[in-house]
């Protein structure tokens, strides 16, 4: 029973071979094919009397088939493929094994790509039947210390205290299947083609009968295993032989003499006589050229056609431009448009322990007010902070003194007092989270946030 499908395919091909020679017509016709190669099954999933998964190991695969080439890139073929695979231990447990042979008979539709010379890549798909012959077993196995046997978790059944139970299933089942193919043919002769292809086959689930054995009593209980994931990846190479006479060789037609044109026309074209020359066009008067030079260097016929000259503004560095946003700042890499486009800028002044004024205040305020040379200042917010060392009430007053330190410097450097808000937060908003009573330099600070509203403060 294991080889019935392939034997049927081969027998059909041999019986039909005498009639193949009469079917050949301009590259179309019947063909036989055979191939061998490498196949590996897809992972199997067992449920029922045996449970678990098993991974396949690669083994030999073989293929026989017959087909018909329609001569218009399409082929239809009936083929049979056998694949032998051993599998690793079920769920990697000792004393368990799985073997599976699949015999598939498929009807394939195949499309050959043309315009590659002797090479012909192709793709295809097929449907048919898959006969699967499976052999599964899972036995209890001895303990390493010799004190008895370990129950094999892959073998499911009702057990007594006795040791030596086993699950054994050896059965066949048939299911519908399908496959996808991709390959490359090479024409050795008009009739013989070397064919190499990859195919992926998938079959339906299997229902296998078997038994659960008790080694101590010799009793057995019938069981059933469901097998999911039956399929295979196969790489095969072999030959296709097409029957019938060789396709007739095309006879090239004798070239038709082409008369030679030997009369040269005014435009350089060659004709057989002067009457075939194209009419010579009348000379075209040269177009007048504009003579009025505009401010941008362009030439026009009338000064009224000149483009409007842009109004230039003078930048702080003395340069002139049509747009104030393009003026450079003291930092040559930044324009006024980029500087004032930042809606807010922030600086931080740090203080020594228990100090309400800082030596950094003047330079820090000068740095943040650099934008005031070019941009309008909308408002400035000043917030003083302390660390957690000392009483909370004292720290609140100290933070207000630090905010006042920055506020006074802002006013001294020309900022309107009405656009400044100042407050102290004490120790309530530390930059670095600490416990109470901790001296932390980064928490002794005043934050100065300046909000810019528009360009043009220097005008």
TAMOZI-V511423 format. One record per run of one state. SS is the DSSP state (h for helix, s for strand, l for the rest). FROM is the first residue (numbers start at 1). TO is the last residue. If there is no record, write none. Layout:
# TAMOZI-V511423
ss:SS from:FROM to:TO
ss:SS from:FROM to:TO
This chain:
# TAMOZI-V511423
ss:l from:1 to:3
ss:h from:4 to:20
ss:l from:21 to:24
ss:s from:25 to:25
ss:l from:26 to:27
ss:s from:28 to:41
ss:l from:42 to:43
ss:s from:44 to:48
ss:l from:49 to:49
ss:s from:50 to:50
ss:l from:51 to:51
ss:s from:52 to:54
ss:l from:55 to:55
ss:s from:56 to:56
ss:l from:57 to:58
ss:s from:59 to:69
ss:l from:70 to:73
ss:s from:74 to:87
ss:l from:88 to:89
ss:h from:90 to:92
ss:l from:93 to:95
ss:s from:96 to:112
ss:l from:113 to:118
ss:s from:119 to:139
ss:l from:140 to:140
ss:s from:141 to:142
ss:l from:143 to:148
ss:s from:149 to:150
ss:l from:151 to:154
ss:s from:155 to:155
ss:l from:156 to:164
ss:s from:165 to:187
ss:l from:188 to:191
ss:s from:192 to:203
ss:l from:204 to:205
ss:s from:206 to:214
ss:l from:215 to:219
ss:s from:220 to:228
ss:l from:229 to:230
ss:s from:231 to:242
ss:l from:243 to:262
ss:s from:263 to:264
ss:l from:265 to:269
ss:s from:270 to:271
ss:l from:272 to:273
ss:h from:274 to:276
ss:l from:277 to:291
ss:s from:292 to:293
ss:l from:294 to:298
ss:s from:299 to:300
ss:l from:301 to:302
ss:h from:303 to:305
ss:l from:306 to:312
ss:s from:313 to:314
ss:l from:315 to:319
ss:s from:320 to:321
ss:l from:322 to:323
ss:h from:324 to:326
ss:l from:327 to:327
ss:s from:328 to:328
ss:l from:329 to:334
ss:s from:335 to:335
ss:h from:336 to:341
ss:l from:342 to:343
ss:s from:344 to:350
ss:l from:351 to:360
ss:h from:361 to:373
ss:l from:374 to:374
ss:s from:375 to:384
ss:l from:385 to:391
ss:h from:392 to:412
ss:l from:413 to:416
ss:h from:417 to:419
ss:s from:420 to:424
ss:l from:425 to:440
ss:h from:441 to:443
ss:l from:444 to:444
ss:s from:445 to:455
ss:l from:456 to:459
